[in-house]
Amino acid sequence: MNQRNTIQLLIVDDDNIIAESLDYVLSHQYSVVLAGDLASVKVLLNDGYVPDVALVDLGLPPDTHKPDEGFKVIKSLQSMSAPPNILVLSGQDSLGLRDKVLALGAKDFLEKPCDIAQIKLRLQQQFEADTFNDGIVGESEAVDLLRMQIRQFSDSPFPVLIEGESGCGKELAAKNLHEQSIRSEHPYLTLNCAAFNHQLLESQLFGHAKGAFTGASENKPGFFEEAKEGTLFLDEVGDLDLELQAKLLRVLENKEYYRLGETKPRHVNARIVTATNKKLYEQVQQGLFREDLFHRLSVLSIRVPSMVERDDDSLLLMDYFQSTLGEKPTRFMLDEEAIDQWSNYSFPGNVRELRNIVIRLMAKYPGQTLSAEKTRVEFSAIEQKDSDTTKHASVEKEEELMSGEFQLDARLKQYEKEYVNLAIKLSNGNMSKAAQLLGINRSTLYGRMEKEK
């Protein structure tokens, strides 16, 4: 938005009574400029007028029963170097029309006749969207619930567990928890628990004293210490091994921890936020995650919705990623069939997949209007990859069975050996933990290993 004391509001409506009524009601809050058609808008823009927010009626002359001129106004405003937030008014309401204006770059849609209080509220929301952008894009009920939970839990001192599928935006939710909290002026640190082996992860979390282990040539603070009064976000917490789970539990219970190689406890002041794409309660039932730690972490719980649960947010996300990732000439548009296809695609990889598709389309078709055929290629490529993988595995199994040399017992022994070795590796040689991962007792594990000798 422009850095001016008064917000510049452009109202584009050919109905003088409506336009002047809006001007009268809104002029105490906004600097209002009126335009009745596309030509008037172009004159204003050519003269250097820069609106912050635009209220656009789709039914403009010469044919007020069609939205074509309104679409052109939106395109003209979107062609500006700093496009305004556009709120569309229309006497016609249909899902297709809403999708079309959102795909063109409008931020909101209101059906005529509408209450002036509703218009004022929606305009205020557009202004607030620029003054505080939480980065969570969407207008679905699922996203509204997510925002509400973040607001509710932001200032609570208790741990928050964020759950959701891979690629749905759990880290963004964690970041918002921090930024909307009283801790926002303090550090926000992120640590991916799946990215390190046991020793490195333990050192990253707790820090170490000089000489604590081979290579520890100096004292090093851990994330618990460096987070200070802020927020420590532990991503993929479901990947912690049982030993580190026990140590994390002690931190949550006693607000204390020890650097590796030290005997003096240190105090934890940071708030702990965790996330996982695993179903932790199922992990608890399988003996892979401590039940007491699960209850400690999930005092407050937030679930980030998948794309399947987010209604028509996919078009808003497409527009958002285009505006944040690319320059104006690289942005693409969708024709009506492609809009329909985009809206109905499930995006199984969630927001991450959608973002990657947008990047590819911007690179391949900069400035073009895309047909459903072109977008279908991107969707089908992902589906085909999954299908090819499954098909390839099936063909391999068929070939093995038909070879006449397949031995089921030998194959089962091979699988058993691979899983045993992997469990031992993941447990850093701790046989009790390895047996727990395999769902057997330790004596059974030793017996299986003895048979392999």
C-alpha positions in Angstrom: 0.0 0.0 0.0 1.0 3.6 -0.5 2.6 5.3 2.4 0.0 8.1 2.7 -2.2 9.3 5.6 -5.4 8.5 3.7 -6.2 5.2 2.0 -6.9 5.7 -1.7 -10.1 4.0 -2.7 -11.2 3.7 -6.3 -14.9 2.9 -6.8 -15.8 1.7 -10.3 -19.6 1.6 -10.8 -21.8 3.1 -13.6 -24.8 3.5 -11.2 -24.4 7.1 -10.0 -26.8 6.6 -7.1 -24.8 3.6 -5.7 -21.4 5.2 -6.4 -22.3 8.5 -4.7 -23.9 6.7 -1.8 -20.7 4.7 -1.3 -18.7 7.9 -1.6 -20.8 9.6 1.1 -20.5 6.8 3.5 -16.8 5.9 2.9 -15.2 9.3 2.3 -14.6 10.0 6.1 -12.3 6.9 6.1 -10.9 6.8 2.6 -9.9 9.3 -0.1 -12.5 8.2 -2.7 -12.3 8.5 -6.5 -15.2 7.5 -8.7 -15.1 6.0 -12.2 -18.1 4.8 -14.3 -16.4 2.7 -17.0 -13.2 1.2 -18.3 -12.2 4.3 -20.2 -12.4 6.5 -17.1 -10.2 4.0 -15.2 -7.6 4.1 -17.9 -7.5 7.9 -17.9 -7.0 7.9 -14.1 -4.2 5.4 -14.3 -2.5 7.2 -17.2 -2.6 10.4 -15.1 -0.6 8.6 -12.4 -3.4 7.8 -10.0 -2.4 4.9 -7.7 -5.3 3.4 -5.7 -4.7 1.3 -2.6 -8.0 -0.5 -2.7 -10.5 -0.8 -5.6 -14.2 -1.6 -5.4 -15.2 -2.8 -8.9 -18.7 -3.5 -10.2 -18.6 -6.1 -13.0 -21.6 -4.9 -14.9 -20.2 -1.9 -16.7 -21.2 -0.2 -20.0 -21.6 -0.8 -22.9 -23.3 -4.1 -21.9 -24.1 -3.9 -18.2 -25.6 -7.4 -18.2 -22.2 -9.0 -18.9 -19.1 -9.0 -16.8 -16.6 -8.5 -19.7 -15.9 -4.8 -19.0 -15.5 -5.5 -15.3 -12.9 -8.2 -16.2 -11.0 -5.7 -18.3 -11.0 -3.2 -15.4 -9.5 -5.9 -13.1 -6.8 -6.7 -15.7 -5.9 -3.0 -16.0 -5.6 -2.6 -12.3 -3.5 -5.8 -12.1 -1.1 -4.5 -14.8 0.0 -1.7 -12.4 3.5 -2.0 -10.9 1.8 -2.0 -7.4 -1.7 -3.4 -8.0 -4.4 -2.5 -5.5 -6.4 -5.0 -3.5 -9.6 -5.5 -5.6 -13.0 -6.2 -4.1 -15.6 -7.1 -6.8 -19.3 -6.3 -6.7 -21.7 -8.2 -8.9 -25.4 -8.6 -9.4 -24.7 -12.1 -10.7 -23.4 -14.7 -8.4 -22.0 -18.1 -9.5 -19.1 -20.3 -8.5 -17.7 -19.9 -12.0 -17.8 -16.1 -11.8 -16.2 -16.0 -8.4 -13.4 -18.3 -9.6 -12.9 -16.2 -12.7 -12.4 -12.9 -10.8 -10.2 -14.5 -8.2 -8.1 -16.0 -11.0 -7.8 -12.5 -12.5 -6.3 -11.3 -9.2 -9.3 -9.9 -7.2 -9.1 -10.5 -3.5 -12.8 -10.7 -2.6 -16.3 -11.0 -4.1 -19.6 -9.6 -2.9 -23.0 -10.2 -4.4 -25.3 -7.2 -5.0 -27.4 -6.0 -3.2 -25.1 -6.0 -0.2 -25.2 -4.2 3.2 -22.9 -1.1 3.5 -21.6 -2.4 6.8 -20.5 -5.6 5.0 -18.7 -3.5 2.3 -16.9 -1.5 5.0 -15.9 -4.7 6.8 -14.5 -6.3 3.6 -12.6 -3.1 2.7 -11.1 -2.9 6.1 -10.0 -6.6 5.8 -8.3 -5.8 2.5 -6.4 -3.0 4.2 -5.5 -5.1 7.2 -4.3 -7.9 4.8 -1.5 -5.5 3.8 -0.6 -4.1 7.2 -0.5 -7.6 8.8 0.0 -10.5 6.4 0.1 -13.7 8.3 1.1 -15.6 5.1 -1.8 -18.1 5.6 -3.7 -17.7 2.4 -7.3 -18.9 2.2 -10.9 -18.1 3.0 -12.2 -21.6 3.6 -13.8 -22.6 6.9 -10.8 -24.9 7.6 -8.3 -22.0 7.3 -10.6 -19.7 9.4 -10.5 -22.4 12.1 -6.7 -22.6 11.8 -6.3 -18.8 12.2 -8.7 -18.8 15.2 -6.7 -21.6 16.9 -3.5 -19.7 16.3 -4.9 -16.6 17.9 -6.3 -18.5 20.8 -3.1 -20.3 21.6 -0.5 -17.6 20.7 0.0 -16.3 24.2 -0.4 -19.5 26.1 2.8 -20.7 27.9 2.0 -24.3 27.2 3.4 -26.5 24.5 1.5 -26.7 21.2 1.5 -29.8 18.9 0.8 -29.0 15.2 -0.4 -32.0 13.2 -1.1 -32.3 9.5 0.0 -34.0 6.2 3.3 -33.4 4.6 3.4 -30.1 2.7 0.3 -28.5 4.3 2.1 -25.6 6.0 2.8 -26.7 9.6 6.0 -24.6 9.9 4.0 -21.5 8.7 1.5 -22.2 11.5 4.3 -22.4 14.1 5.8 -19.2 12.8 2.5 -17.4 13.2 2.1 -18.7 16.7 5.4 -17.0 17.5 4.7 -13.7 15.6 1.3 -13.2 17.2 2.5 -13.9 20.7 4.1 -11.8 23.4 7.3 -13.6 22.6 7.5 -12.1 19.1 10.4 -9.8 20.0 12.5 -12.8 21.1 14.2 -15.5 19.0 12.3 -18.0 16.9 14.4 -21.1 16.2 13.5 -24.2 14.1 15.1 -27.6 14.4 14.2 -30.6 12.2 14.4 -33.7 14.3 14.6 -35.9 11.3 17.7 -34.2 9.8 20.3 -35.4 12.4 21.5 -38.6 13.9 21.1 -39.2 17.6 24.4 -37.6 18.8 24.2 -34.5 16.5 20.6 -33.9 17.4 21.3 -34.2 21.1 24.1 -31.7 20.8 22.0 -29.3 18.7 19.2 -29.4 21.3 21.2 -29.3 24.6 24.6 -28.0 23.5 27.8 -29.4 24.8 30.9 -28.7 26.9 34.4 -28.7 25.6 35.6 -32.3 25.4 32.2 -33.8 25.9 32.8 -36.1 22.9 35.3 -36.5 20.1 35.4 -33.3 18.1 33.8 -31.1 20.8 36.7 -28.6 20.8 34.8 -25.8 22.5 31.7 -25.0 24.5 28.6 -24.8 22.4 25.1 -23.6 23.5 22.2 -25.6 22.2 18.8 -24.5 20.8 17.1 -24.6 24.2 19.6 -22.0 25.4 19.7 -19.9 22.2 15.9 -19.6 22.0 16.0 -17.6 25.2 12.6 -16.2 26.0 11.3 -17.0 22.5 10.0 -20.0 20.7 11.7 -23.3 19.8 9.9 -25.2 17.0 10.8 -28.9 16.8 9.7 -30.2 13.4 9.1 -33.9 12.8 9.1 -34.6 16.6 7.8 -38.0 15.8 11.2 -39.0 14.6 12.9 -38.6 18.0 14.3 -41.8 19.3 13.1 -43.0 22.7 16.2 -41.8 24.6 15.8 -38.2 23.4 12.1 -38.4 24.0 12.9 -39.1 27.7 15.2 -36.1 27.8 12.7 -33.8 26.1 10.1 -35.0 28.7 12.4 -34.0 31.5 12.8 -30.5 30.0 9.0 -30.1 29.7 8.4 -31.3 33.3 11.3 -29.6 35.1 12.1 -26.7 32.8 15.7 -27.8 33.1 18.3 -29.5 30.9 22.0 -30.4 30.9 24.6 -29.6 28.3 26.4 -32.7 27.2 29.4 -33.1 29.4 28.1 -30.9 32.2 26.5 -31.7 35.6 25.0 -28.3 36.3 21.4 -27.9 35.2 20.4 -25.0 33.0 16.9 -23.4 32.9 14.7 -23.4 29.9 12.7 -20.2 29.2 11.5 -20.8 25.6 8.1 -22.0 24.6 8.1 -25.4 22.9 6.1 -25.9 19.7 6.3 -29.2 17.9 5.0 -30.6 14.6 4.6 -34.0 12.9 3.0 -35.6 9.9 2.7 -38.8 11.7 -0.2 -39.9 13.8 1.5 -39.7 17.2 -1.2 -41.6 19.1 -0.7 -44.6 16.8 3.0 -44.3 17.4 2.3 -44.4 21.1 0.2 -47.6 20.7 3.0 -49.2 18.7 5.6 -48.4 21.4 7.5 -45.9 19.2 6.5 -42.8 21.1 6.2 -42.2 24.8 2.7 -41.8 26.0 3.7 -39.4 28.8 5.6 -37.2 26.3 2.6 -37.3 23.9 0.3 -35.9 26.6 2.9 -33.2 27.5 3.3 -32.0 23.9 -0.4 -32.1 23.1 -1.7 -29.9 25.9 -2.8 -27.6 23.0 -3.2 -29.1 19.6 -3.6 -27.5 16.1 -4.4 -29.4 13.0 -3.3 -27.8 9.7 -5.9 -28.8 7.0 -4.9 -30.6 3.8 -5.8 -29.0 0.4 -8.8 -31.4 0.0 -10.4 -29.7 3.1 -9.8 -26.2 1.8 -12.6 -25.7 -0.8 -11.7 -23.1 -3.3 -8.4 -21.9 -1.7 -6.4 -23.3 -4.5 -7.1 -20.3 -6.8 -6.2 -17.9 -4.0 -2.9 -19.7 -3.4 -2.1 -19.7 -7.1 -2.6 -16.0 -7.2 -0.6 -15.5 -4.0 2.4 -17.5 -5.2 2.4 -15.8 -8.6 2.5 -12.4 -6.9 5.2 -13.3 -4.4 7.4 -15.5 -6.5 7.5 -13.8 -9.9 7.6 -10.5 -11.7 4.5 -9.3 -13.6 5.6 -10.5 -17.1 6.1 -14.1 -15.9 2.6 -14.5 -14.5 0.1 -16.7 -16.3 -3.7 -16.8 -16.4 -6.1 -19.7 -16.7 -9.0 -19.9 -19.1 -12.4 -21.0 -17.7 -11.9 -24.7 -18.3 -8.5 -24.6 -16.7 -9.9 -22.7 -13.7 -12.5 -25.4 -13.3 -9.8 -28.1 -13.5 -7.5 -26.3 -11.1 -10.4 -25.9 -8.6 -11.3 -29.6 -8.7 -7.7 -31.0 -8.5 -7.0 -32.5 -5.1 -3.3 -31.5 -4.8 -2.3 -34.6 -2.8 1.1 -33.0 -2.1 -0.8 -30.1 -0.5 0.4 -26.4 -0.6 4.0 -27.5 -1.4 2.8 -29.3 -4.6 0.6 -26.4 -5.6 3.5 -24.0 -5.2 5.8 -26.1 -7.3 3.2 -26.4 -10.1 2.8 -22.6 -10.1 6.6 -22.2 -10.4 6.8 -24.6 -13.3 3.9 -22.9 -15.2 5.4 -19.5 -14.7 8.7 -20.7 -16.1 7.1 -22.5 -19.1 4.3 -20.1 -20.0 5.2 -16.6 -18.8 2.4 -14.1 -19.5 0.2 -16.6 -21.3 -3.4 -17.7 -20.8 -3.4 -21.4 -20.2 -5.8 -24.0 -21.4 -6.9 -27.0 -19.4 -4.7 -29.1 -21.7 -1.5 -27.3 -20.4 -2.4 -27.5 -16.8 -3.5 -31.1 -17.1 0.0 -32.1 -18.1 1.3 -30.8 -14.8 -1.4 -32.7 -12.8 -1.1 -35.9 -14.8 2.7 -35.9 -14.6 2.5 -36.3 -10.8 -0.3 -38.9 -11.0 1.5 -40.7 -13.8 4.7 -40.8 -11.7 2.9 -42.5 -8.8 1.1 -44.8 -11.2 4.4 -45.8 -13.0 6.1 -46.6 -9.7 3.2 -48.9 -8.6 3.0 -50.5 -12.1 6.8 -51.0 -12.2 6.8 -52.7 -8.8 3.9 -54.9 -9.9 5.6 -56.0 -13.1 8.8 -56.9 -11.2 6.8 -59.1 -8.9 5.1 -60.8 -11.9 8.5 -61.5 -13.5 9.9 -62.9 -10.3 6.9 -65.3 -9.8 7.0 -66.5 -13.5 10.8 -67.1 -13.5 10.4 -70.5 -11.9 13.2 -69.6 -9.4 11.2 -67.6 -6.8 11.5 -68.9 -3.2 9.1 -67.3 -0.8 11.0 -68.4 2.3 14.2 -67.0 1.0 12.6 -63.6 0.2 10.9 -63.4 3.6 14.3 -64.1 5.3 15.8 -61.3 3.1 13.2 -58.9 4.2 13.6 -59.9 7.8 17.3 -59.3 7.7 16.9 -55.9 6.1 14.4 -54.8 8.7 16.5 -56.1 11.6 19.6 -54.3 10.3 17.7 -51.1 9.8 16.1 -51.2 13.2 19.6 -51.7 14.8 20.9 -48.8 12.8 18.1 -46.4 13.8 18.5 -47.4 17.4 22.3 -46.7 17.3 23.0 -50.3 18.4 20.6 -50.3 21.3 19.0 -53.8 21.0 16.1 -53.1 23.3 15.1 -50.1 21.2 15.6 -52.1 18.0 13.3 -54.9 19.3 10.7 -52.2 20.2 10.8 -50.8 16.7 10.3 -54.3 15.2 7.4 -55.1 17.6 9.2 -58.1 19.2 11.0 -58.7 22.5 14.8 -58.5 22.8 15.3 -62.3 23.2 13.3 -62.9 20.0 15.5 -60.4 18.2 18.7 -62.1 19.4 17.2 -65.5 18.3 16.5 -64.1 14.8 20.1 -62.7 14.6 21.6 -66.0 15.7 19.8 -67.8 12.8 21.4 -65.5 10.3 24.9 -66.4 11.4 
